[in-house]
Amino acid sequence: MFRSLLWTSRKTRLFCDAHQTAQSCRLKRSRRRLYIQSQHQTGTNESNLRWRKTTKEASWHSSSGERLKERVVLKSATGKAIATLSLVGATGAGSYFYNELEDMFNHAVMVSERSTRIAVAAAKCFDDYRIVLGKSFDTEEQRQKALCECHKRCAERTYTVLEANAGIYIKMGQHLSAMTYLLPPEWTTTFIPFQDQCPVSSIESVRELFLKDMGVELEEIFSEFDPVPLGTASLAQVHKARLRETGEEVAVKIQHPALAEFIPLDLKLTNLVFSAIDRFFPEYPMMWLYHELDSSIFVELDFTKEAQYATETQAYFRDKKGRTALRIPTVKWAKPRILVMEFITGARPYDIKFLDAHNISRNEVSICLSHIFNTMIFTPGVRVHCDPHAGNLAIRPLNNRERGPWYNRGHNFEIILYDHGLYREVPLDLRRSYSKFWLSVIDSDEAGMRKYAKEFAGISNDQFPLFASAITGRDFQTAKSSIMTRGSKDEMKKLAVALQGGLMPNLIQLLSGVPPIVLLILKTNDLTRALDECLETTLGPERTFLIMANYCARTVYAEDREKLRQISIFNPKRIIGEFEAFWKYFKRQSKVKAFDITLWFANNLHI
C-alpha cells in the first residue's frame, strides 16, 4: 500500500507538470495571435488609405496578399516553436523520469536492505534459541550457562540490526533496555547504549529539513549553530545554537529526516517479527510491545505535542521545586519536526564522582526523584512521563545565588528532565487500587495485596506470587513480609537465576496481559529502584517506600472523603468517618516527616 501511494503521488506530479506545460503553450499561442492581429490591423489601416487614393479592387488585392503572407509566416513560426518545445519537453521528461526512477531504485534498495537485516537476524536468533532449548545438558548449571551465552549472542546480533536501521528500531531498543523486570540481563545491558548513543543524521540532511519546514536557512534564525549534535536519540538529535534575534543559547531538537520515509515500512516489519515470535515461541508473547509502539510513535513524531506536554508539566511543578528540584527546559517555539528550547545541561544522575565533587547529597537526589515520579503517578490531572530512563535525566549544580535567599534556600542542584514527547494519565480507579495495593504491601497485608492486584492489573491468585516479585523487584516471601529491608546479594542472585530459568516465560505471559499503563508504572518503579541502587544511598529502600506510602495515603484519603461527602454533615457517621480517615493519613505522613527531620539533621550537622 505504501508503494502504491508513493507511485500515485508521482503520477499526480507528472500530470501537474504536463498540465502546466500545456497551459504555458496555450498562453504563448494566445500572445502570438494578439501580436498578429495587431499587425493585421495596421496593414488593414494602410490598405484603407490606399483604397481612398486608388480603387476598391486594388485595395482588396493588397489586403488579401498581406493576410496570405501572415499565414505563411505564422505556420513557419508555429512549426519551429512546436519542434523546439517538443525537444525541450522530451529532454525534460527524460531527465525527470530518470531522476524519479533513480529515486525509486535507491528507495527500493534501502527498503530491501532494512528488510533483509531484520529477516536474517530474526532467523538466526530463532535458530540459535531452537538449538539451545532443544539440547540436553548434564547439569542445570550447564544449561543456564548455554542459555546465557545464547541470550548474549542474540542480543548483540539484534543490537547491530537495530543500530543499522535506526529510527523506531532504536526506540524499541530503548524500551527493551528498560525492561529489567521482564528480560534477561544479557538483553537489557546490551541495549543500554541506546539510551544516549544513537546514530547521527548528517548536517546536510538537517539543513535540508530545516529549509523545507521553515522556508529559510539555518543562518537566518541562528547566529551560531553547532553542526555536531550534543546528543542523539532514537527519533531526533539536539544541536546547540544561538538565536540571532536575542543572542540566547538554545537547544534545537531536529527530527531525523529519514524517519518519515521508513516508519510505515518499519512498523509493518516489526509487526511481522513479533507475530513470528508469538507463533514460534508462544511462551514469549511480544505483540503487546508492537501495539504500544504503534499507538505512540506518531504522537512522539509531532514536536508541537511535546512542546505542549513540557509546558504543562513545567507549570504544574513550578511551585514544587523545594520538594522535587525539577527543572524542565522552557520551550521557545515548535514545529512538527523542530523544537527550540532553552539550553540546560548536567551530569547523569548515576555519576557519583560528579555528585561528590559538587557536594550534592546522593540521598537528596534519590528523594527528589521519588517525589517527581510519585507526583506524576498519584496526582490527579498530572500525566506520567513515558520514557523515564537515565538518559533523559541530568543533575545540574546550583550556586548560592541560584538557590535563593538564605532563609528559604533550596537544594544545591536541579534535576533536569528531557524528552517530553509522550505522556500518559493514570485513570482514577486504577490509581486508587494501585495506592491500596502498595499500602497493603507496606503493611504486609497479603490478602489486601491480592485483592487490589486483581483490581488494577487483573492478576489472579495463581499469578500473584510472580506479579508481586515483578512489581517489587524482590522474591515473593520478602515482598509479602519485609519489603522495606534492603535486598541481599543472595536474594538478588536467586531471583536472577529464577528469571533465567522457567520463570521468565511465565513472567512475559503474565505482563503481556496487563494494561499498558501498568507496564509504564512498572517501568517507572524499576527506574527509581535502579537509580537508588546506583546512587549507593545510605537511606535504604525504607525512605523510598515511605515517600510512596505518603502519596498512596493521600490518594486513599481523598477517596474516603469523597465517599463521606455523600452523608449529611450532621450525621455522626460522617464525623467519625472523617476523623478515622484523617488519622490514617496523619500516621502515614508523620512517619515521612520524622524521616525528613532526621535527614535534615544528618545533612546539616554532619551526623
N, C-alpha and C positions, 0 to 999 in steps of 0.2 A: 504493500500500500504506500509505503514511504517513497519507493522508487517511482510508482505511478504518479503520485502527487508532484514529485520533482520534475518528471517528464512533461506533465500537464502544464506546470508553470513555465517551462521552457518553450512549449508550443505557443503559449499565450504571449510570451515575449516576442517570439518570431512574428506572430500575427500583428502585434502592435507595431513592430519595426516596418513590416510591409505596408501597413495602413498609413504610417507616417510618410513613407516614401511616395506612395500614390498621391497623398494629399499635396506633397511638395511638387510633384509633376503637374498636377491639375492647376496649382497656383501659378506655375511658370507659364503654362499654356494660356491661362487667362490673361496674364500680364502681356504676353506676346500679341494676343488678339486685340487688346486695348491699344497697343502701340500701332499695329497695322491699321486699325480703324481710324486712329488719329492721322496717320499718313494718308489714308484713303480720303479722309475728309479734306485734307489740304489739297490733294490732287483734284478733288471734285470742285473746290472753290476756284482753282486755276482754270479748270475746263469751262466753268460758268462764265468767267471773264472772257475767255476766248470765244465762247458762243455768242456773247454780246457783240464782239467785234467782227465775227465772220458769220458762219451759218450754223444752224442747229445740227446738221448731219455731220459736219466736221467735228463738232464738239462731242457728239456721241461716239465716233470712232476713236477719238483721243482718250476718253474716259474708259472705254472698253479695253483698249490696249494697256492702260495702266493697271486695271484690275487683273488682266491675264498675267502681266509681269509679276504682280504681287503674289499671285497663287504659285507661280514657279519658284520664287524666292522662298516663300513660306514652306513649301513642300520640301525644298532642299534643306532649309534650316531645321525643320522638324525631324527630318531623317537623321541629320547629324546629331541632334540632341538625343534622339532615341538611342542611337548607336552608342553615344558617349555614356548615357545613363545606364544602358544595358551592361556595358563593360564595367563601369563603376559598381553597379549593383551586384554583378556576378562576382567581382573581386571581393566586395564587402561581405556578401553572403557566404562566399567560400571561406573567408577569414573567420567569420562569425561561427560557422558550423565547425570549423577546425578547432577554435577555442572551446566551443561547447563540448565537442567530442573529447577533447583533451581533458577538460574538467571532469566529464563523466567517467573517463578512463581512470584518472587519478583517484576519484571518489570510489570507484569500484575496487581499485587496488587496495585502498585503505580499509574499506569495508571487509574485503577478503582477508587482509592481514589480521584485523581485530577479531574476526570470527574464528579464524584458524587458530590463533593463540588460545582463545577460550576453549575450543573443541579439543585441541591437543592436550592442554593442561588438565582438563576435566577427565579425559580418557586415561591419562597417566595416573592421576590421583585415584580414580575408581579402581584401576587395575592394581595399584600399589596396596590399597586397603583390602581388596579382594584376596590377594595373595597372603597378606599378613593375618587377616581374620580367619582365613581358611586353613592356616597351617597349624600343625600340632607342636606343642612345646613340652619339654620335660618338666619344667617348673613354672610357677606363676611369675617368678621374677624374670625369667627369660621372655615370657610373653609380654610382660609390661615393658621391658627394655625394647623389644622389637616394635611394639606399638608406639612407644615414644619416638623412636627413630623414624617410623613411618609418618607420624604427625609432623615431625620437623621437616622431612623431605617434601611432603605435600604443602606445608605452609610456605616454605621457601619457593617452591615452584609456583604456587598461587601468587605470592608476593611479586615475583618477576612479571607475571602477566598483568596483574592489576596496575603495577607501576608503568608498564609499557602502554597500556590502553588509556590510563589516566581517567580524568573526568569522574563519572559516577562510580567507577571501579575503586578509585581512591576513597570515595565516600563510604563505599561498602567496607573497605579495609579498615577505616576508622571505626565503623560500627563493630566489626569483629574484634578489633584490638581492645575495645572496652568491655567485651563480654567475658570477663574473667570468671563470672559466676556460671558460665554456660559452656565455654570451650576449653580444651586442654591448654595448658600454659605454653606449649610449643607454638600454638597458633597465635595466641594473644601477644606474646613477647615478640614474635617475628614481625607483627604488623604495627608495633609501636612507632617506628619511624614515620608512618603515615600521619601521625598526629601533627607533625610540624616540618616534615621533609617530603615535599611533593614535587612533581615535575613542573618546570618553569616554562611559561609562554614567552616567545621572543618579543623584544621591544618593538620590532617592526609590526608584528601582529597586534600588539597593544595599541600602537599609534593608529593603525588602520581601523580598529574597533572604535577608538575614541572619536576619530574623524567621522565615522559612519553614524554614531549615536548622537554626537554633539554638534556636528556640522562645522566644527572648527578644529584647528590643530591644537596639540597639547600646549604649545608655547603661548597661545592666546589666552589661556586660562591660568597657566602656571609659569612663574618666572624661573623656577627650578623644578626639575623632575628627575629623580634618580632612576636610571634605566635598570639598575639591579634591584630586584624586589627585596623588601625587608623580610617577607615571609610568603610562603606559597601553601595554599590549602587545596582541597580537592576540587572546588568549584571556582576559585579565584586566587589572585595574588595581590599583595599590598605593596605599593610604592610610596616612598617618602617624597613629598613635593612641597612647594611654597606657592601660595596663592598670589597671583600678580596684583590683584586689586588691594589686598590688605597686608600682604607680606607675612601672613601667618603660616606656620608649618602645619601641614596636614598629612593624613594618611589617605591614599587613594586606593580603594579596592576595586579592581577591574576583573570582570569575569573572563575565564579562559575562552578565547574566541572560538575554539573548535567544539565547545560543548553543544551549542545549538544544533550543529550539523549531525552529531552522532548520538545524542541522548535517546531518540526514539528507537534506533537500532540497538543501543546498549541495553535498554530496558527489555527488549524482546530477547536478547541473548541471555540476560540474567534470568529471565523467566524460564527459558529453556533449560539452563543449567540447574536451577533449583528444582524444577519439575523432574529432571533426571535424578537428582539426589533423592527426592521423595519416592521415586519409582524404584530405584535400585537399592536404596538404603532407607527403607520406611521407618527404621528406628531413629533416623536423624532428620525429621521434618524441618525444612528451612524455608518453605514458601512464605511464611509469615514475615521473614526479613525482606523478601521481594515486595510484598504488599506494602510494608512500611516505607520502603524506598520509593515505590511508585506513587504513593499518596502524598509524599512530602517534597520530592525533588523539584517539581515545578514551582512550588511556593518558595523554596530556597533560591531559585534562579531569578526571582524578582526582587531586586535590591530595594525597591521602594517599600516592600513589606518589611524588610529588615530594618529600614530606617524607622518605620512606624513602631515596630516592637522595641527597638533600642530606646526610642524617645519615651514610650510609655513606661518601660521598666526604669529608666533613669528618673522619671518624675516620681514614681512610687517610692524609690529608695532614697530620694534626695534628703529627707529628714530622718533617715535611719542609719546614717553613716557612723554614728557612735557605736552602734551595735554590729554593723556588718563591714564597715570600712570599704564599702563597694564603690567603685568608680567605673562609670560607663562612658566611653568616648562620645562627645557631643557630635551629632550629625550636622554637617553644613548643608549639603544638598544631595539628592539621589536621583538617579535614573535607573531603569530596569537592569542595566548591566554595569553601572558605575556608581560607586558610593564614596563620598568625600566626608571625612570626619576629622576631629582634632587628633593630633599626633601625640600619643602617650605610649611609653614603653616601660618595661620592667623585667625582672628575672622570673624564671619558672618557680612555682611555689615549692617544689621539692629541692631547690638549690640551697642546701643547708649552709654551705660556706658563705654564700651571699647574704643570707639572713643574719648569720652570726657576725659577719663583718660590719653590717649596718645596725647592729644591736636591735634587731627585730625579734620579738618573742615568738618562738615557734608555737607555743601554747596559744597565744592570742590569734595567730594566723589560723590555726585549726578551729578555734572557737568561732571566728568570724565566718569561715567557710561553712560551718554548720548552720549558723544563723541565716546566711544567704539562701542556701538551698531549702532549708526547712521553711523559711518565709514563703518561698515560691510554691512549695508543695501544699502547705496548710492554710494559706491566707486566701480568703475568697476574693475573686476579681484579679488575682495576680497569676500570670502564666509561668510555666516552668520552662527554663532553658533546656532545649532538647539535645544539646551536644556538649555536655559538661565534662569534657576530658581536659587533662592538664595542659594541653597545647593551647587551649582557649582561656587560660588564666595567667596572670602575671602579678608580681609583687613589686610595688614602687615605693621606695623610701620617701618620707616627708621630713622637711626641716621644721624647726620650731615655728617659723612664721606661717608655714602652710598648715600647721596643726591647730592654729587658733590661739586665743588668749590663754594665759596660764591657768585661770580659774575654770576654764571649760576646754581644756586641752584634750584632744582625741588621740587616736592611735598614731604611732610614728611611721605608718605605712598605709598604702591603699592596695586593695585587691582589684585589679583591672579584669573585667570580663569582656571578652571579644566574641565575635561571630553570633549575631542575633537573628540569623536567617530563619529559624524555626522555633516556635514556642507552642506549648500545649497547655490547656487549662484543665485541672483535675476536677471532674464532676463532684458536686456537693455530696451526694450519697456515698461515693467511693472514698472521698476524703474523710468522712465521718467514720466509716467502717475501718478504714486504714488506721485512723487515730486510735480507735478502740483496740485494734489488733496489737499495736505497739505498746499501749498501756498494759494489755494483758501479758505481753512478753516481759516487760519490765517487772510486773508483779508476779511472774512465774505462774500465771493462771492458764494452764494448758487447755481447759475447756473453753475459756474465752478466746484463746488463740485459734482454736479450730473453728469456732463459730464465726468469727469475723474474717478469717481467711477465706471461708466459703462465701461470705457476703461480698467481699471486694474483688476476689480473684477466681471464684468458682472452684475452690480446692476441696476435694473430697477428703474423707478421713484417711483413706488409703494413701492418698498423695501428700497428706500433710507433713509427715516427717521429712520428706525430701524437700518440700517447699520451705519449711522452717529453716533448714540448713542453707538453702539458696538465698533467702531474703536476709538472714542474719550473718551469713558467712562463717557460721560455727557448726559443729556437729549437733545432732538433734538433742542429745542429753544436755549439753551446755545451753543450747537455745531455750530450752524449756525450764531451766533451773537457775543458772548463774550467768546470764548474758552480759552483765557489767564487768566481769572479770576479764583480764587480758588473756588472749588465747596463747596456749603454749606451743612450742615448736612441734611437739609430738602430735598435738591435736591438728595442727595445720597439715602436717605430713600425712596423717591418717586420712584427712578429708581429701587431700590431693590424690592419694592412691585410690580412694573410692571413686573419685570422679574419672580417673583414667581407666578404671575398670568398668564393670557393668552398670555403675550408677549413671554414667554420662548419657547414654541413650534415653534412660528414663527421665532424666532432668530436661533434656531437649524436648522430648514429647510433652512433658508437663508444661514447660514455659511457652511452647508454641501455641497452647490453647488459652493462655491468659490474655486479657485486653492489652493492647499496645501501650496504653498509658501506665499500666502496672509495670511493664518492662522498662519504661522510661524511669519510673520511680526506683526500680531495682538498680538501674544503671547509675542513677544519682547517688543512691546509698553506697553503692560499691565505690564510686569516686571518692566520697568523703572518707570512707574507711581506708582506702588505699593511700590517700594523701596524709591522713592521720598517721599511718604507719611509716610513710616516707619521711615525715617531719620529725619522727622519733620524739614525740611529745612526752612529757613527764606526767600527764594527767591520766593516761589510760583511757579505755573506752567509756568509763563511767560518765565523764563530762559530756561526751557526745550524746549518750543516751539520755542524760538529764535535760539537755537542750531540746532534744526531740520530744521528750515527755512533756515539757512545758508547752510546746506548740500543740501537741495532741490534747493535752488537758484543756487548753483554751478552746480548741475546736469542739470538744465534748461539752464544755461549759456553755458555749454559745447555743448548742443544740438543746441542752437541758432547759435553758432559759426560754428558748423559742417554744418549747412544749408547755412550759409553765405559764406562758402568756395567754394560753387558751383558757386558763382558770381565772375566776374572779380574783381581783386583788385583795378582797376582804375574806377570801376563803382561807382558813388555817392551813389547808393542804398546800396552798401555793406558798405561804410564808415559810412553812417548814421545808418545802422543796427548794426554795431559793437559798435558804441557809445551808442545806446539805450540799447543793451544787457548788456554792461558793467555797465551802470548807474543803471539798475535794480538790478544787482548783488551787486554793490557797496553799494546801500542803505540798502540792507538786511545785508550785512556784517558789515556796520557801526553800526547798532543797537547792534549787538553782541559785537563788540569791545568796545562800550560805556558801555555796561553792565559789561564787563570784567574789565574795568578800575575802575568802581565803586566798584566792588567786591574786587579788589586788595587793594584799599584804606581802605575799611571796614575791611579787614583781617589784614593789616599791621599797620594801625593807630588805630585799635580797635574802629572804629566809631560806 
